[in-house]
Amino acid sequence: MHDVNKSTGPVSTGPDVASGRGRALPISVKSLTKTYGAFNALNNVSIDIRSGEFMTLLGPSGSGKTTLLMVLAGFVRPDSGSVLFGDDEVLLLPPHKRDIGMVFQNYALFPHMTVAENLAYPLKLRSIGKSERQDRVNRALDLVQLGGLGDRGIDALSGGQRQRVALARAVIFEPRILLMDEPLSALDKNLREQMQFEVRALHDRLGITTVYVTHDQREALTMSDRIAVINDGQIQQVDPPQRLYERPKTFFVASFIGETYRLPVDVTNGTASLFGQPIKTGGPLESTALQQALILRPEMLQIADGGPGPDENQMTGTLRQTVFQGDSIVSYISIHGDHEIAVRSQHRSNQTLPVPGSQVRLSWLIQDTVILPEDDQT
Amino acid sequence: MWNKPATDTQVTHLQRLWLYILCTLVLLFLVMPTLLVIPMSFSDSRYLSFPPESWSLRWYRAYFSSAEWLQATAVSFKVAFLTMILATTTGTLASYGLHTTRARLGKYMMVLLTMPMIIPVILLAVGIFLTFAPVGLNSTIGGLVLAHTVLAIPLVMITVTAGLKNFDINQEMVARSMGASRPWAFLTVTLPQIRNSVLSGALLAFIISLDEVVIALLIAGGDKATLTRRMFLALRDEIDPTIAAISTLLIVFSIVMLALSQFLQSKK
């Protein structure tokens, strides 16, 4: 009735779930465009994902990140562009011939099958014999710490267990690529954080190329090798988490990841000045028609005792309020009248806090000085 | 309890008495015409009369010993069975297609396919007669099945669409990502989970075909006459209590089928 064997292409029937290493494939996406009516879901998107890499697509809802994932999976056909798995163009391949594992937000487990039957589903499609099937199901269950639960119904599982079954089912047939669409967002906070480590550990063990979609920046920063920030159907920046955080390339990236405050700066002849006072930067700046802004994060600023050090910038402001948060203290400071920024400092027990209303000096490192043109959209 | 509110705001049963009476009357009004037939079928009289003066099973004997009636019954059940198969298959596929499509045309297709429910059956019957005449489908089992399928598809689509609304289509996508072709994913993942909706749609299709008379009057003649058609004509020509006996049997059969359909739907 179904000739999946003929149609699934090169499917390995190797015995070991944990031996995916070496089978991972790089993904190369070029100039993808997809419109729904007047809406640009993907606008000329290109991205290269390395073999075995954990790549996160991060963006707000409606940004196009899920559309991109669905194009990779084969459920959405783009208007134009190209998607390579390794050297193979897969754009015209239907999903079942792409050899991908998928995990959805709501798990999408088959409720009319037991846990073991769920896991065996992709193996049956590959005509793997019963004894080997059982073997691999058991090993996959062990892999996600669900050993012995194979006979359970899906209804009898907790949220975290369901998530693990979904994960195991997505990798049991040793796909070349693993795609995940907000897989942890239905879990509560503690479980979510635990699963972040488990998903990452599973990825490391299997060495499988993984594309992970989320709108949760903390999740993205925690799990990824690299993060692609997407907004309005366009990729804003692709970088490792730390670089993305420290060196945002666009205003959107700066404001979407972490807590940011911005102060308007004037850029003339490659140098910036903040309310008339020059500030040092890592290199010359480009002048743009758009208003430029200094991007500040609360933990990068320090309340200084004296003048600026050689590698520092400094500004002065009026302390409005300090908030004690246990491990840290947040001071809200107004700069040049109505611009408010926050400074986060470590809590020390013998610390005396400045009195609200007093003048304070704030210093930050030149290397932390990021100046970006403001988008009109933000 | 009868006239003593348990709380300040509770409406007592006595205050609601008029509502109970009204509801009972409405329910009686709904079922009486159907139920009247049952005592009439056990009458000993040569004519349809109510209430019967004496009781007998003679009209049931008359039915089971008449070759004509039995042949009509066979035609009806054959047509109903084939209609059920055809309408359930096409209706389920149509519901699935319209449920998963993103095309804007889908909305209009749904209206088009459920149209036979809104159009007066007599118009449909005339249209079908005129369409069938040149291709010789009138007075054939095939023609009756096609005509009844038109009537039954909307019912199948309504129940199956309701079933699909409770189904998470991501499951099918996951199955496809794991290597199942789309038809196979539908058969192994989707269909088992909307099974009860499909079955209850099938039962409805069967009943619709079995009970249908207007189309059958126009297009089912000769030895392809259905039970309902023969009953209608018998009612016109000779007032014969056999009809009451057949009606009673049909009522019992339909109620069992409907109850089964409701049961299947309520299970999921």
Interface residues (C-beta under 8 A of the other chain):
Chain A: M1 H2 V4 S7 T8 V11 A73 G74 F75 P94 P95 H96 K97 R98 D99 I100 G101 M102 F104 N106 A108 L109 F110 P111 H112 Y121 P122 L125 R126 R169 A170 F173 L179
Chain B: D168 N170 Q171 M173 V174 A175 R176 S177 M178 G179 A180 S181 R182 P183 W184 A185 L187 T188 V189 P192 Q193
